[in-house]
């Protein structure tokens, strides 16, 4: 079966911020996917400004509720200031913000729980998923619980992400995520917006799945786990332009790492009931200098305050 015949759930492949290097399946199950993304270069250097602006432009998706974003839609400076007020300025939040942007721009996903907003306002320290989104596939709703890592070493990031996912996929944690989704109420607002795209029957179906009394087995039938890893990349450091040679090197490296990630997930999550029903999406993004990105992010927050 050719890859183009398989639904990888990526909706937008053109006119996106970062170029898609690979959008493919990783194994024969057709439920394990790789999305490889790369930034471009400008004047001989990796385009840090483009990445930094992307993070700042995406900030409100994860730091504010839907009502807050809509209330401040015509006040961009106030929107940024209110978003920053909800940040703890930890480096992990760059990874979370990045994932929220990828879900929106590449998967047409709805951010039904703005996780940084939730952490700040519920004092929960963000246990559980790093992102919560909904997609609509042929009128059916799919739930996405994401994991993000922003590490120097990609292998270490894969190991830590696998452990976090294993911790997430237990009954109590999944029920907690269901409770967060229903309590924040952004889901209801989005369903109202999308009533022309989703039948009432399917809206009621997702609401039923999210009830506490409904078995988490039903949740796993519509569950996706996007695993976003931003990592410091020696290959990316060595180039000064977005050449075909660079793309080929990254593609080969990402294919190897995605296979490693899926093997690790398969081995370490083999005791999770119905894990074969869950779809896993490995999202890889190489950067030349992790520390510079973190410093740039902190500076932008200080300037925007």
N, C-alpha and C positions, 0 to 999 in steps of 0.2 A: 504494500500500500504506500502510495506517495505521500510525503508530508503535507503537501498542499490539500490533500483530501481529508486530512484530520483537523478537527476543530481544536486549535491550541488556545482558544478563547481570547486571543489578541485581536481586537477590532480595528485599531488604528495603526496602519503600517506605513503611512505616508504623512508628511506634514506634522511630524512629531519632533520633540526637542532633541532627543538623542537618537542617533542612527541605530537601527536594528542590524546587528551583525548576524545573529541566528534566531530563528523562531521555529523550534522543532520539538519533536518527541524524543525522549531519552531511551525508552525501552519499548518492548513489544506490547505492553499493557495498554498503550494509548491513553494513559492517565498520569504520566510523568513527563513534564515538559521543561524546556530550557528557553529562556528569553535572554539573549546576550545583547547588551547595549554598550555603545561607545560614544564618548564625547569627541568633539573635533578639536583641531588645533588652529591657532591664529598667530601670525607673525612668528612662527617657529616654536611656539609654546602651547602646551595643553591649555584649553580655554577655561581657566578658573572662573572668570567673570560669568560665563554662561551657566556654569554649574551653580555658582553662588546665587545668581538671580533666580534660577529655577527653584532653589530651596526657599528663598524669601517669598517668591510668588505663590508657593504651595503652602506656606506656613498656616494660613487661616483654615485650610481643609482639616487639619488635625488639632488645632488649638482652640477653635471656636465651634459652637453648635450651629446648626443650620439657621436657626432664628437670628443668632448674633451676626452671622455672615450676611444675611439678607438685610438686616437693619442697618448695617454699615456699608452696604454695597456701593453707595455713592460718596463714601467718605474713606478713600483708600488709606490715608495717613492714620486715621482713627482705627481702621481695620488692622493695620500692621501693629500699632501700639497695643491694642487689646490682645492681639495674638501673642505678642512678646510677653505680656503680663502673665500669661499662663505657662510660660516656659520655665524650666529649672536650669536651663543652659547646660545640660549634660550632653556629652558628645553623642550618646546614643540617639538623641532626638534628631540629629541630622539624618540618621538612617531611617527613622520612623517617618519623618517629613518626606524624604525621598520616596519611600514606598507608597505613601498616600498619593503623591503626584503620579507615579507610574500606574497605579490602579485606575486613576481617573483618566489619564491621557491615553493609555494604551489598551485598557480593558473596558472603558466606559462604565466604570464601577461607581456606585453611590456610597459615599462615606457615612454609613448609618450610625457609627460611633466615632466621634472625634477623640481619639484616645488621650492626647495630651490635655485636652479640655477636661476629660473625665478624671484623669489622674490628679489634676490640680484642684478640681472642685469636690471630688469624693474622697480625697486623701487615701488613695488605694495603693500608691507606689507602683502602679502599673503591672501588677501581676496578671498573667494571662497573655492574650494576643497583643501584638504591637499595632495591629490595624484590624478594623472590622468593616467589610464592604459587602455590597449586594450587587449582583449582576442579573440581567434578565436574558435568558436564553430560550428563544422560541416560546415566549410568554411564561416560562417557568423561572422561578427565583432561585439563584444559587448564592450560598453564603460563603464569604472568604474571610478566614481568620489568619492574619499575616504574622510573619516573624521577620525582623530586620536586624542585620548586623553591620557594623561599620568598624572593620578590623584592619590591622596591618597585615596579618597573615590569613590567607583565604582558607587554608586547611583547618586552622584553629576556629575560624568563623563557622565552618561547616559543622564541626564537632559541637560547638556551643549551640548552634541553631537546632541541631538534632535533639540535643538534651532538652532544650526549651520546648520543642514541639511534643516530645514524649510527655513532659510535665503537663502540657496543655490538654492532651488528648485523654484525660481521665474524666470520669463522670462529673465530679464536683466542679472542676474547672470549666467544663463545657456548659454546665448548668449556670454557672456564674456569668459566663459570657452571654447566655440567653437572657438572663435577668438584666444585665447592663443594657442590652439592645432594647428590651421592652420598656425599661424605666426611663431611658433618655428621650424616647419618643420621636427621634429623627426618622425612624422607620415609617411611622404613620404619616409624617409630612411628605416623605419621598413617595410613598405609595399613592398618596393623593395626587402628587404631580404626575405620576406614571400610570394613572388609571386607564389611559387610552392604549397603553402598551401591555398591560397585564390584566387578565380577566379577574373578575371578582372571585371566581373559584380558586385561582392560583394565589391571590392575595390571602384568602382565608387559609389556604394550605400552608403558606410560610408562617402565618400567625399561629397555626396549630403546632407546627414543628417547634416553634420558639416557646411554647408553654412549658412550664416546669414539669408538669405531669406527663408530657410526651417523652417517650423513650429517646435517648440520644442516638440510638441506632438509626432513627429516621433522619436526624440531623446529618449523620455521616453520608447519607445518600446524596446530599446536595452540597457537601463540604469541599472547599478548596483551601489549600495551604500555600500561599505564595511565600517564598523564602528569598528575601532580598539581601544580597551581600555586596556591599561596597568594600573594596579591598585595595591595599597599596600594591601596585603592579610594576614589576621590574621591566616588563616588555614595554609598557606605556611610557616609562621614563626614558627609554632608549630612542624613541622616535620624536620627530619634530613636525610631522605632518600625517594626515589621515590617508596613508598610502594603502594600496591593495596588499602589499606585503604585511603591513601592520594588522590589517583586518584578518588576513589568513592566519597569522600567528595567534591572535586573540581567539579566533573561532576554534582553532585546534585545542588551545589551552582550556577554553570554556567547556568544550565537549568532554574533555578528560575530567575536569572538576565536577561537572554535572553528573557524569556517570558515577564518580566517587561519592557524591552526595546522595544519589538515589540508592546506591549499594548500602551506604551507612544507614539511611532511613529504613530500608528493607530489613536489614539485620537487627537494628535496635528497636524497631517498632513492631516486630513480628508478633508480639503478644497483645497488641491493641486489637480489640474486636472490630471486625469489618474495616480494617485499615486499607484493604484492597479497593474499597469503594471511594476512598478519599483521593482527590486529585492534588498532586504536588507540582508546584511551579517554581523552578530554580531561576532566579533573576540575578544575573551577575553584571557588575559595573566596575571597571578598573579605573583607578586614579593614580597619579604619580606620587602624591605627597599627602598622606592623611593628616599630618599635623598642620600643614598650611591650610587645608580646608577647614579644620576646626578653628584655627585662629581667625580666618576670614569670617567665619560664621559669627563668632563672638564679637568681632569688631563691628559687623553690620548690625547686630542687635543693639550694641551700645550707641551707634550713630542714630538708629531709628527710634530710640527711646524718647 
